[in-house]
Amino acid sequence: MKFVVYRCNKDPDYFLVTDETHQGTLRGDDCPAGGDLEEIGTYTELGKERVAFNESLAKDAIKTQGYYRFEAKTWDPVAQAPGAMPG
């Protein structure tokens, strides 16, 4: 399966995942605050290596309702600890 991922513009921490078959059925109303959808990209299955969302849950939700919605806690990059404190 290829996953098509969209981001909710009014709720930037929420994403909708669908497949190519259901892609045309998504609406901004599927986001918690409505708005528009921004297409992020199309991705193939990665199995357990997937970090952003659970592929098994996504596939089940896509079969039953046409999409899977998930919340990412942040898009901010993970800060790296400094090598040493200044002396």
mmCIF file as gemmi writes it, N, C-alpha and C atoms, coordinates in Angstrom:
data_model
loop_
_atom_site.group_PDB
_atom_site.id
_atom_site.type_symbol
_atom_site.label_atom_id
_atom_site.label_alt_id
_atom_site.label_comp_id
_atom_site.label_asym_id
_atom_site.label_entity_id
_atom_site.label_seq_id
_atom_site.pdbx_PDB_ins_code
_atom_site.Cartn_x
_atom_site.Cartn_y
_atom_site.Cartn_z
_atom_site.occupancy
_atom_site.B_iso_or_equiv
_atom_site.pdbx_formal_charge
_atom_site.auth_seq_id
_atom_site.auth_asym_id
_atom_site.pdbx_PDB_model_num
ATOM 1 N N . MET Axp A 1 ? 0.841 -1.181 0 1 0 ? 1 A 1
ATOM 2 C CA . MET Axp A 1 ? 0 0 0 1 0 ? 1 A 1
ATOM 3 C C . MET Axp A 1 ? 0.885 1.242 0 1 0 ? 1 A 1
ATOM 4 N N . LYS Axp A 2 ? 0.432 2.244 -0.715 1 0 ? 2 A 1
ATOM 5 C CA . LYS Axp A 2 ? 1.079 3.552 -0.667 1 0 ? 2 A 1
ATOM 6 C C . LYS Axp A 2 ? 0.205 4.473 0.169 1 0 ? 2 A 1
ATOM 7 N N . PHE Axp A 3 ? 0.82 5.132 1.136 1 0 ? 3 A 1
ATOM 8 C CA . PHE Axp A 3 ? 0.11 6.058 2.003 1 0 ? 3 A 1
ATOM 9 C C . PHE Axp A 3 ? 0.25 7.47 1.459 1 0 ? 3 A 1
ATOM 10 N N . VAL Axp A 4 ? -0.85 8.204 1.396 1 0 ? 4 A 1
ATOM 11 C CA . VAL Axp A 4 ? -0.834 9.609 0.993 1 0 ? 4 A 1
ATOM 12 C C . VAL Axp A 4 ? -1.099 10.4 2.276 1 0 ? 4 A 1
ATOM 13 N N . VAL Axp A 5 ? -0.17 11.305 2.621 1 0 ? 5 A 1
ATOM 14 C CA . VAL Axp A 5 ? -0.23 12.021 3.894 1 0 ? 5 A 1
ATOM 15 C C . VAL Axp A 5 ? -0.548 13.494 3.657 1 0 ? 5 A 1
ATOM 16 N N . TYR Axp A 6 ? -1.501 13.991 4.434 1 0 ? 6 A 1
ATOM 17 C CA . TYR Axp A 6 ? -1.904 15.405 4.401 1 0 ? 6 A 1
ATOM 18 C C . TYR Axp A 6 ? -1.755 16.001 5.792 1 0 ? 6 A 1
ATOM 19 N N . ARG Axp A 7 ? -1.509 17.288 5.84 1 0 ? 7 A 1
ATOM 20 C CA . ARG Axp A 7 ? -1.42 18.026 7.093 1 0 ? 7 A 1
ATOM 21 C C . ARG Axp A 7 ? -2.601 18.995 7.163 1 0 ? 7 A 1
ATOM 22 N N . CYS Axp A 8 ? -3.214 19.122 8.341 1 0 ? 8 A 1
ATOM 23 C CA . CYS Axp A 8 ? -4.325 20.049 8.554 1 0 ? 8 A 1
ATOM 24 C C . CYS Axp A 8 ? -3.754 21.452 8.766 1 0 ? 8 A 1
ATOM 25 N N . ASN Axp A 9 ? -4.17 22.424 7.952 1 0 ? 9 A 1
ATOM 26 C CA . ASN Axp A 9 ? -3.553 23.746 8.046 1 0 ? 9 A 1
ATOM 27 C C . ASN Axp A 9 ? -3.969 24.519 9.293 1 0 ? 9 A 1
ATOM 28 N N . LYS Axp A 10 ? -5.178 24.294 9.814 1 0 ? 10 A 1
ATOM 29 C CA . LYS Axp A 10 ? -5.599 24.976 11.044 1 0 ? 10 A 1
ATOM 30 C C . LYS Axp A 10 ? -5.141 24.247 12.304 1 0 ? 10 A 1
ATOM 31 N N . ASP Axp A 11 ? -4.815 22.994 12.173 1 0 ? 11 A 1
ATOM 32 C CA . ASP Axp A 11 ? -4.304 22.161 13.269 1 0 ? 11 A 1
ATOM 33 C C . ASP Axp A 11 ? -3.001 21.527 12.796 1 0 ? 11 A 1
ATOM 34 N N . PRO Axp A 12 ? -1.899 22.276 12.766 1 0 ? 12 A 1
ATOM 35 C CA . PRO Axp A 12 ? -0.683 21.777 12.13 1 0 ? 12 A 1
ATOM 36 C C . PRO Axp A 12 ? -0.051 20.545 12.779 1 0 ? 12 A 1
ATOM 37 N N . ASP Axp A 13 ? -0.525 20.152 13.953 1 0 ? 13 A 1
ATOM 38 C CA . ASP Axp A 13 ? -0.024 18.926 14.573 1 0 ? 13 A 1
ATOM 39 C C . ASP Axp A 13 ? -0.839 17.698 14.167 1 0 ? 13 A 1
ATOM 40 N N . TYR Axp A 14 ? -1.909 17.902 13.388 1 0 ? 14 A 1
ATOM 41 C CA . TYR Axp A 14 ? -2.76 16.792 12.943 1 0 ? 14 A 1
ATOM 42 C C . TYR Axp A 14 ? -2.51 16.47 11.476 1 0 ? 14 A 1
ATOM 43 N N . PHE Axp A 15 ? -2.488 15.17 11.2 1 0 ? 15 A 1
ATOM 44 C CA . PHE Axp A 15 ? -2.235 14.657 9.856 1 0 ? 15 A 1
ATOM 45 C C . PHE Axp A 15 ? -3.296 13.634 9.506 1 0 ? 15 A 1
ATOM 46 N N . LEU Axp A 16 ? -3.654 13.575 8.225 1 0 ? 16 A 1
ATOM 47 C CA . LEU Axp A 16 ? -4.559 12.57 7.703 1 0 ? 16 A 1
ATOM 48 C C . LEU Axp A 16 ? -3.781 11.694 6.739 1 0 ? 16 A 1
ATOM 49 N N . VAL Axp A 17 ? -3.944 10.39 6.901 1 0 ? 17 A 1
ATOM 50 C CA . VAL Axp A 17 ? -3.278 9.421 6.04 1 0 ? 17 A 1
ATOM 51 C C . VAL Axp A 17 ? -4.357 8.655 5.307 1 0 ? 17 A 1
ATOM 52 N N . THR Axp A 18 ? -4.197 8.503 4.009 1 0 ? 18 A 1
ATOM 53 C CA . THR Axp A 18 ? -5.149 7.749 3.21 1 0 ? 18 A 1
ATOM 54 C C . THR Axp A 18 ? -4.383 6.961 2.15 1 0 ? 18 A 1
ATOM 55 N N . ASP Axp A 19 ? -5.1 6.357 1.231 1 0 ? 19 A 1
ATOM 56 C CA . ASP Axp A 19 ? -4.449 5.685 0.108 1 0 ? 19 A 1
ATOM 57 C C . ASP Axp A 19 ? -4.928 6.353 -1.179 1 0 ? 19 A 1
ATOM 58 N N . GLU Axp A 20 ? -4.383 5.919 -2.293 1 0 ? 20 A 1
ATOM 59 C CA . GLU Axp A 20 ? -4.715 6.553 -3.562 1 0 ? 20 A 1
ATOM 60 C C . GLU Axp A 20 ? -6.182 6.364 -3.928 1 0 ? 20 A 1
ATOM 61 N N . THR Axp A 21 ? -6.796 5.269 -3.488 1 0 ? 21 A 1
ATOM 62 C CA . THR Axp A 21 ? -8.202 5 -3.781 1 0 ? 21 A 1
ATOM 63 C C . THR Axp A 21 ? -9.121 6 -3.087 1 0 ? 21 A 1
ATOM 64 N N . HIS Axp A 22 ? -8.807 6.346 -1.828 1 0 ? 22 A 1
ATOM 65 C CA . HIS Axp A 22 ? -9.665 7.228 -1.028 1 0 ? 22 A 1
ATOM 66 C C . HIS Axp A 22 ? -9.203 8.687 -1.039 1 0 ? 22 A 1
ATOM 67 N N . GLN Axp A 23 ? -8.146 8.97 -1.742 1 0 ? 23 A 1
ATOM 68 C CA . GLN Axp A 23 ? -7.538 10.296 -1.731 1 0 ? 23 A 1
ATOM 69 C C . GLN Axp A 23 ? -8.53 11.408 -2.059 1 0 ? 23 A 1
ATOM 70 N N . GLY Axp A 24 ? -9.406 11.195 -3.006 1 0 ? 24 A 1
ATOM 71 C CA . GLY Axp A 24 ? -10.347 12.22 -3.423 1 0 ? 24 A 1
ATOM 72 C C . GLY Axp A 24 ? -11.5 12.461 -2.462 1 0 ? 24 A 1
ATOM 73 N N . THR Axp A 25 ? -11.631 11.616 -1.446 1 0 ? 25 A 1
ATOM 74 C CA . THR Axp A 25 ? -12.751 11.756 -0.515 1 0 ? 25 A 1
ATOM 75 C C . THR Axp A 25 ? -12.408 12.597 0.709 1 0 ? 25 A 1
ATOM 76 N N . LEU Axp A 26 ? -11.137 12.923 0.922 1 0 ? 26 A 1
ATOM 77 C CA . LEU Axp A 26 ? -10.744 13.709 2.097 1 0 ? 26 A 1
ATOM 78 C C . LEU Axp A 26 ? -11.234 15.141 1.988 1 0 ? 26 A 1
ATOM 79 N N . ARG Axp A 27 ? -11.595 15.713 3.147 1 0 ? 27 A 1
ATOM 80 C CA . ARG Axp A 27 ? -12.035 17.105 3.209 1 0 ? 27 A 1
ATOM 81 C C . ARG Axp A 27 ? -11.367 17.755 4.409 1 0 ? 27 A 1
ATOM 82 N N . GLY Axp A 28 ? -11.269 19.054 4.378 1 0 ? 28 A 1
ATOM 83 C CA . GLY Axp A 28 ? -10.733 19.775 5.519 1 0 ? 28 A 1
ATOM 84 C C . GLY Axp A 28 ? -11.578 19.573 6.763 1 0 ? 28 A 1
ATOM 85 N N . ASP Axp A 29 ? -12.86 19.241 6.579 1 0 ? 29 A 1
ATOM 86 C CA . ASP Axp A 29 ? -13.745 18.971 7.716 1 0 ? 29 A 1
ATOM 87 C C . ASP Axp A 29 ? -13.324 17.724 8.487 1 0 ? 29 A 1
ATOM 88 N N . ASP Axp A 30 ? -12.466 16.898 7.909 1 0 ? 30 A 1
ATOM 89 C CA . ASP Axp A 30 ? -11.964 15.717 8.608 1 0 ? 30 A 1
ATOM 90 C C . ASP Axp A 30 ? -10.915 16.099 9.662 1 0 ? 30 A 1
ATOM 91 N N . CYS Axp A 31 ? -10.465 17.346 9.641 1 0 ? 31 A 1
ATOM 92 C CA . CYS Axp A 31 ? -9.527 17.862 10.645 1 0 ? 31 A 1
ATOM 93 C C . CYS Axp A 31 ? -10.325 18.377 11.843 1 0 ? 31 A 1
ATOM 94 N N . PRO Axp A 32 ? -9.751 18.376 13.049 1 0 ? 32 A 1
ATOM 95 C CA . PRO Axp A 32 ? -10.486 18.824 14.232 1 0 ? 32 A 1
ATOM 96 C C . PRO Axp A 32 ? -11.07 20.233 14.116 1 0 ? 32 A 1
ATOM 97 N N . ALA Axp A 33 ? -10.347 21.187 13.54 1 0 ? 33 A 1
ATOM 98 C CA . ALA Axp A 33 ? -10.833 22.566 13.425 1 0 ? 33 A 1
ATOM 99 C C . ALA Axp A 33 ? -11.227 22.921 12.001 1 0 ? 33 A 1
ATOM 100 N N . GLY Axp A 34 ? -11.386 21.927 11.144 1 0 ? 34 A 1
ATOM 101 C CA . GLY Axp A 34 ? -11.715 22.2 9.749 1 0 ? 34 A 1
ATOM 102 C C . GLY Axp A 34 ? -10.517 22.785 9.022 1 0 ? 34 A 1
ATOM 103 N N . GLY Axp A 35 ? -10.766 23.613 8.031 1 0 ? 35 A 1
ATOM 104 C CA . GLY Axp A 35 ? -9.675 24.225 7.279 1 0 ? 35 A 1
ATOM 105 C C . GLY Axp A 35 ? -9.36 23.478 6.008 1 0 ? 35 A 1
ATOM 106 N N . ASP Axp A 36 ? -8.155 23.668 5.535 1 0 ? 36 A 1
ATOM 107 C CA . ASP Axp A 36 ? -7.705 23.031 4.297 1 0 ? 36 A 1
ATOM 108 C C . ASP Axp A 36 ? -6.656 21.979 4.601 1 0 ? 36 A 1
ATOM 109 N N . LEU Axp A 37 ? -6.413 21.13 3.608 1 0 ? 37 A 1
ATOM 110 C CA . LEU Axp A 37 ? -5.404 20.083 3.713 1 0 ? 37 A 1
ATOM 111 C C . LEU Axp A 37 ? -4.207 20.43 2.844 1 0 ? 37 A 1
ATOM 112 N N . GLU Axp A 38 ? -3.029 20.198 3.368 1 0 ? 38 A 1
ATOM 113 C CA . GLU Axp A 38 ? -1.78 20.398 2.63 1 0 ? 38 A 1
ATOM 114 C C . GLU Axp A 38 ? -1.162 19.025 2.386 1 0 ? 38 A 1
ATOM 115 N N . GLU Axp A 39 ? -0.991 18.658 1.129 1 0 ? 39 A 1
ATOM 116 C CA . GLU Axp A 39 ? -0.412 17.347 0.834 1 0 ? 39 A 1
ATOM 117 C C . GLU Axp A 39 ? 1.07 17.345 1.188 1 0 ? 39 A 1
ATOM 118 N N . ILE Axp A 40 ? 1.46 16.366 1.985 1 0 ? 40 A 1
ATOM 119 C CA . ILE Axp A 40 ? 2.857 16.222 2.416 1 0 ? 40 A 1
ATOM 120 C C . ILE Axp A 40 ? 3.613 15.317 1.45 1 0 ? 40 A 1
ATOM 121 N N . GLY Axp A 41 ? 2.997 14.202 1.051 1 0 ? 41 A 1
ATOM 122 C CA . GLY Axp A 41 ? 3.656 13.298 0.12 1 0 ? 41 A 1
ATOM 123 C C . GLY Axp A 41 ? 3.049 11.913 0.132 1 0 ? 41 A 1
ATOM 124 N N . THR Axp A 42 ? 3.602 11.036 -0.71 1 0 ? 42 A 1
ATOM 125 C CA . THR Axp A 42 ? 3.178 9.647 -0.825 1 0 ? 42 A 1
ATOM 126 C C . THR Axp A 42 ? 4.33 8.765 -0.39 1 0 ? 42 A 1
ATOM 127 N N . TYR Axp A 43 ? 4.025 7.781 0.456 1 0 ? 43 A 1
ATOM 128 C CA . TYR Axp A 43 ? 5.061 6.947 1.05 1 0 ? 43 A 1
ATOM 129 C C . TYR Axp A 43 ? 4.655 5.479 1 1 0 ? 43 A 1
ATOM 130 N N . THR Axp A 44 ? 5.613 4.625 0.755 1 0 ? 44 A 1
ATOM 131 C CA . THR Axp A 44 ? 5.36 3.184 0.768 1 0 ? 44 A 1
ATOM 132 C C . THR Axp A 44 ? 5.44 2.671 2.2 1 0 ? 44 A 1
ATOM 133 N N . GLU Axp A 45 ? 4.936 1.481 2.404 1 0 ? 45 A 1
ATOM 134 C CA . GLU Axp A 45 ? 4.983 0.864 3.734 1 0 ? 45 A 1
ATOM 135 C C . GLU Axp A 45 ? 6.423 0.622 4.151 1 0 ? 45 A 1
ATOM 136 N N . LEU Axp A 46 ? 6.701 0.869 5.412 1 0 ? 46 A 1
ATOM 137 C CA . LEU Axp A 46 ? 8.032 0.618 5.962 1 0 ? 46 A 1
ATOM 138 C C . LEU Axp A 46 ? 8.012 -0.42 7.075 1 0 ? 46 A 1
ATOM 139 N N . GLY Axp A 47 ? 6.841 -0.842 7.495 1 0 ? 47 A 1
ATOM 140 C CA . GLY Axp A 47 ? 6.751 -1.813 8.585 1 0 ? 47 A 1
ATOM 141 C C . GLY Axp A 47 ? 7.112 -1.182 9.913 1 0 ? 47 A 1
ATOM 142 N N . LYS Axp A 48 ? 7.857 -1.887 10.724 1 0 ? 48 A 1
ATOM 143 C CA . LYS Axp A 48 ? 8.182 -1.419 12.076 1 0 ? 48 A 1
ATOM 144 C C . LYS Axp A 48 ? 9.091 -0.2 12.084 1 0 ? 48 A 1
ATOM 145 N N . GLU Axp A 49 ? 9.711 0.118 10.964 1 0 ? 49 A 1
ATOM 146 C CA . GLU Axp A 49 ? 10.598 1.281 10.915 1 0 ? 49 A 1
ATOM 147 C C . GLU Axp A 49 ? 9.826 2.595 10.883 1 0 ? 49 A 1
ATOM 148 N N . ARG Axp A 50 ? 8.538 2.548 10.623 1 0 ? 50 A 1
ATOM 149 C CA . ARG Axp A 50 ? 7.731 3.77 10.537 1 0 ? 50 A 1
ATOM 150 C C . ARG Axp A 50 ? 7.695 4.441 11.907 1 0 ? 50 A 1
ATOM 151 N N . VAL Axp A 51 ? 8.013 5.708 11.959 1 0 ? 51 A 1
ATOM 152 C CA . VAL Axp A 51 ? 8.035 6.442 13.212 1 0 ? 51 A 1
ATOM 153 C C . VAL Axp A 51 ? 6.805 7.331 13.367 1 0 ? 51 A 1
ATOM 154 N N . ALA Axp A 52 ? 6.328 7.934 12.303 1 0 ? 52 A 1
ATOM 155 C CA . ALA Axp A 52 ? 5.27 8.935 12.385 1 0 ? 52 A 1
ATOM 156 C C . ALA Axp A 52 ? 3.913 8.352 12.771 1 0 ? 52 A 1
ATOM 157 N N . PHE Axp A 53 ? 3.558 7.182 12.254 1 0 ? 53 A 1
ATOM 158 C CA . PHE Axp A 53 ? 2.247 6.609 12.552 1 0 ? 53 A 1
ATOM 159 C C . PHE Axp A 53 ? 2.306 5.093 12.46 1 0 ? 53 A 1
ATOM 160 N N . ASN Axp A 54 ? 1.348 4.442 13.108 1 0 ? 54 A 1
ATOM 161 C CA . ASN Axp A 54 ? 1.249 2.994 13.11 1 0 ? 54 A 1
ATOM 162 C C . ASN Axp A 54 ? 0.572 2.549 11.816 1 0 ? 54 A 1
ATOM 163 N N . GLU Axp A 55 ? 1.298 1.846 10.977 1 0 ? 55 A 1
ATOM 164 C CA . GLU Axp A 55 ? 0.771 1.446 9.669 1 0 ? 55 A 1
ATOM 165 C C . GLU Axp A 55 ? -0.405 0.488 9.777 1 0 ? 55 A 1
ATOM 166 N N . SER Axp A 56 ? -0.388 -0.414 10.748 1 0 ? 56 A 1
ATOM 167 C CA . SER Axp A 56 ? -1.503 -1.364 10.902 1 0 ? 56 A 1
ATOM 168 C C . SER Axp A 56 ? -2.79 -0.634 11.254 1 0 ? 56 A 1
ATOM 169 N N . LEU Axp A 57 ? -2.71 0.29 12.202 1 0 ? 57 A 1
ATOM 170 C CA . LEU Axp A 57 ? -3.886 1.08 12.556 1 0 ? 57 A 1
ATOM 171 C C . LEU Axp A 57 ? -4.347 1.923 11.371 1 0 ? 57 A 1
ATOM 172 N N . ALA Axp A 58 ? -3.401 2.491 10.642 1 0 ? 58 A 1
ATOM 173 C CA . ALA Axp A 58 ? -3.736 3.318 9.484 1 0 ? 58 A 1
ATOM 174 C C . ALA Axp A 58 ? -4.476 2.5 8.424 1 0 ? 58 A 1
ATOM 175 N N . LYS Axp A 59 ? -3.981 1.315 8.114 1 0 ? 59 A 1
ATOM 176 C CA . LYS Axp A 59 ? -4.627 0.484 7.09 1 0 ? 59 A 1
ATOM 177 C C . LYS Axp A 59 ? -6.048 0.104 7.494 1 0 ? 59 A 1
ATOM 178 N N . ASP Axp A 60 ? -6.245 -0.241 8.779 1 0 ? 60 A 1
ATOM 179 C CA . ASP Axp A 60 ? -7.587 -0.592 9.25 1 0 ? 60 A 1
ATOM 180 C C . ASP Axp A 60 ? -8.531 0.601 9.159 1 0 ? 60 A 1
ATOM 181 N N . ALA Axp A 61 ? -8.061 1.778 9.575 1 0 ? 61 A 1
ATOM 182 C CA . ALA Axp A 61 ? -8.901 2.977 9.539 1 0 ? 61 A 1
ATOM 183 C C . ALA Axp A 61 ? -9.23 3.377 8.101 1 0 ? 61 A 1
ATOM 184 N N . ILE Axp A 62 ? -8.267 3.249 7.211 1 0 ? 62 A 1
ATOM 185 C CA . ILE Axp A 62 ? -8.5 3.591 5.804 1 0 ? 62 A 1
ATOM 186 C C . ILE Axp A 62 ? -9.561 2.665 5.207 1 0 ? 62 A 1
ATOM 187 N N . LYS Axp A 63 ? -9.526 1.386 5.571 1 0 ? 63 A 1
ATOM 188 C CA . LYS Axp A 63 ? -10.53 0.438 5.068 1 0 ? 63 A 1
ATOM 189 C C . LYS Axp A 63 ? -11.921 0.788 5.554 1 0 ? 63 A 1
ATOM 190 N N . THR Axp A 64 ? -12.046 1.236 6.813 1 0 ? 64 A 1
ATOM 191 C CA . THR Axp A 64 ? -13.368 1.475 7.381 1 0 ? 64 A 1
ATOM 192 C C . THR Axp A 64 ? -13.902 2.883 7.155 1 0 ? 64 A 1
ATOM 193 N N . GLN Axp A 65 ? -13.018 3.908 7.229 1 0 ? 65 A 1
ATOM 194 C CA . GLN Axp A 65 ? -13.528 5.277 7.091 1 0 ? 65 A 1
ATOM 195 C C . GLN Axp A 65 ? -12.845 6.087 5.999 1 0 ? 65 A 1
ATOM 196 N N . GLY Axp A 66 ? -11.853 5.513 5.332 1 0 ? 66 A 1
ATOM 197 C CA . GLY Axp A 66 ? -11.207 6.206 4.219 1 0 ? 66 A 1
ATOM 198 C C . GLY Axp A 66 ? -9.963 6.981 4.587 1 0 ? 66 A 1
ATOM 199 N N . TYR Axp A 67 ? -9.696 7.147 5.879 1 0 ? 67 A 1
ATOM 200 C CA . TYR Axp A 67 ? -8.489 7.862 6.312 1 0 ? 67 A 1
ATOM 201 C C . TYR Axp A 67 ? -8.133 7.494 7.747 1 0 ? 67 A 1
ATOM 202 N N . TYR Axp A 68 ? -6.922 7.818 8.121 1 0 ? 68 A 1
ATOM 203 C CA . TYR Axp A 68 ? -6.433 7.658 9.49 1 0 ? 68 A 1
ATOM 204 C C . TYR Axp A 68 ? -5.913 9.022 9.929 1 0 ? 68 A 1
ATOM 205 N N . ARG Axp A 69 ? -6.377 9.495 11.074 1 0 ? 69 A 1
ATOM 206 C CA . ARG Axp A 69 ? -5.93 10.795 11.574 1 0 ? 69 A 1
ATOM 207 C C . ARG Axp A 69 ? -5.048 10.564 12.791 1 0 ? 69 A 1
ATOM 208 N N . PHE Axp A 70 ? -3.917 11.279 12.827 1 0 ? 70 A 1
ATOM 209 C CA . PHE Axp A 70 ? -3.057 11.188 13.998 1 0 ? 70 A 1
ATOM 210 C C . PHE Axp A 70 ? -2.489 12.55 14.326 1 0 ? 70 A 1
ATOM 211 N N . GLU Axp A 71 ? -2.063 12.675 15.571 1 0 ? 71 A 1
ATOM 212 C CA . GLU Axp A 71 ? -1.482 13.918 16.053 1 0 ? 71 A 1
ATOM 213 C C . GLU Axp A 71 ? 0.003 13.705 16.291 1 0 ? 71 A 1
ATOM 214 N N . ALA Axp A 72 ? 0.807 14.571 15.715 1 0 ? 72 A 1
ATOM 215 C CA . ALA Axp A 72 ? 2.241 14.576 15.979 1 0 ? 72 A 1
ATOM 216 C C . ALA Axp A 72 ? 2.466 15.619 17.063 1 0 ? 72 A 1
ATOM 217 N N . LYS Axp A 73 ? 3.232 15.298 18.065 1 0 ? 73 A 1
ATOM 218 C CA . LYS Axp A 73 ? 3.419 16.219 19.181 1 0 ? 73 A 1
ATOM 219 C C . LYS Axp A 73 ? 4.092 17.515 18.751 1 0 ? 73 A 1
ATOM 220 N N . THR Axp A 74 ? 5.014 17.441 17.823 1 0 ? 74 A 1
ATOM 221 C CA . THR Axp A 74 ? 5.688 18.651 17.365 1 0 ? 74 A 1
ATOM 222 C C . THR Axp A 74 ? 6.438 18.371 16.08 1 0 ? 74 A 1
ATOM 223 N N . TRP Axp A 75 ? 6.614 19.405 15.285 1 0 ? 75 A 1
ATOM 224 C CA . TRP Axp A 75 ? 7.456 19.312 14.091 1 0 ? 75 A 1
ATOM 225 C C . TRP Axp A 75 ? 8.827 19.876 14.373 1 0 ? 75 A 1
ATOM 226 N N . ASP Axp A 76 ? 9.026 20.409 15.588 1 0 ? 76 A 1
ATOM 227 C CA . ASP Axp A 76 ? 10.315 21.005 15.925 1 0 ? 76 A 1
ATOM 228 C C . ASP Axp A 76 ? 11.4 19.948 15.9 1 0 ? 76 A 1
ATOM 229 N N . PRO Axp A 77 ? 12.591 20.302 15.435 1 0 ? 77 A 1
ATOM 230 C CA . PRO Axp A 77 ? 13.681 19.335 15.455 1 0 ? 77 A 1
ATOM 231 C C . PRO Axp A 77 ? 14.078 19.019 16.896 1 0 ? 77 A 1
ATOM 232 N N . VAL Axp A 78 ? 14.552 17.822 17.102 1 0 ? 78 A 1
ATOM 233 C CA . VAL Axp A 78 ? 14.983 17.414 18.431 1 0 ? 78 A 1
ATOM 234 C C . VAL Axp A 78 ? 16.297 18.126 18.741 1 0 ? 78 A 1
ATOM 235 N N . ALA Axp A 79 ? 16.313 18.803 19.87 1 0 ? 79 A 1
ATOM 236 C CA . ALA Axp A 79 ? 17.523 19.534 20.249 1 0 ? 79 A 1
ATOM 237 C C . ALA Axp A 79 ? 18.61 18.55 20.664 1 0 ? 79 A 1
ATOM 238 N N . GLN Axp A 80 ? 19.831 18.876 20.311 1 0 ? 80 A 1
ATOM 239 C CA . GLN Axp A 80 ? 20.972 18.047 20.689 1 0 ? 80 A 1
ATOM 240 C C . GLN Axp A 80 ? 21.643 18.659 21.905 1 0 ? 80 A 1
ATOM 241 N N . ALA Axp A 81 ? 22.025 17.817 22.843 1 0 ? 81 A 1
ATOM 242 C CA . ALA Axp A 81 ? 22.716 18.288 24.044 1 0 ? 81 A 1
ATOM 243 C C . ALA Axp A 81 ? 24.089 18.81 23.662 1 0 ? 81 A 1
ATOM 244 N N . PRO Axp A 82 ? 24.531 19.888 24.318 1 0 ? 82 A 1
ATOM 245 C CA . PRO Axp A 82 ? 25.878 20.406 24.02 1 0 ? 82 A 1
ATOM 246 C C . PRO Axp A 82 ? 26.935 19.401 24.432 1 0 ? 82 A 1
ATOM 247 N N . GLY Axp A 83 ? 28.078 19.43 23.751 1 0 ? 83 A 1
ATOM 248 C CA . GLY Axp A 83 ? 29.167 18.497 24.053 1 0 ? 83 A 1
ATOM 249 C C . GLY Axp A 83 ? 29.776 18.742 25.417 1 0 ? 83 A 1
ATOM 250 N N . ALA Axp A 84 ? 29.876 19.979 25.827 1 0 ? 84 A 1
ATOM 251 C CA . ALA Axp A 84 ? 30.436 20.288 27.125 1 0 ? 84 A 1
ATOM 252 C C . ALA Axp A 84 ? 29.961 21.673 27.536 1 0 ? 84 A 1
ATOM 253 N N . MET Axp A 85 ? 29.851 21.864 28.811 1 0 ? 85 A 1
ATOM 254 C CA . MET Axp A 85 ? 29.456 23.17 29.33 1 0 ? 85 A 1
ATOM 255 C C . MET Axp A 85 ? 30.645 24.111 29.263 1 0 ? 85 A 1
ATOM 256 N N . PRO Axp A 86 ? 30.406 25.376 28.939 1 0 ? 86 A 1
ATOM 257 C CA . PRO Axp A 86 ? 31.535 26.316 28.907 1 0 ? 86 A 1
ATOM 258 C C . PRO Axp A 86 ? 32.147 26.475 30.277 1 0 ? 86 A 1
ATOM 259 N N . GLY Axp A 87 ? 33.444 26.664 30.297 1 0 ? 87 A 1
ATOM 260 C CA . GLY Axp A 87 ? 34.157 26.705 31.571 1 0 ? 87 A 1
ATOM 261 C C . GLY Axp A 87 ? 34.369 28.011 32.168 1 0 ? 87 A 1
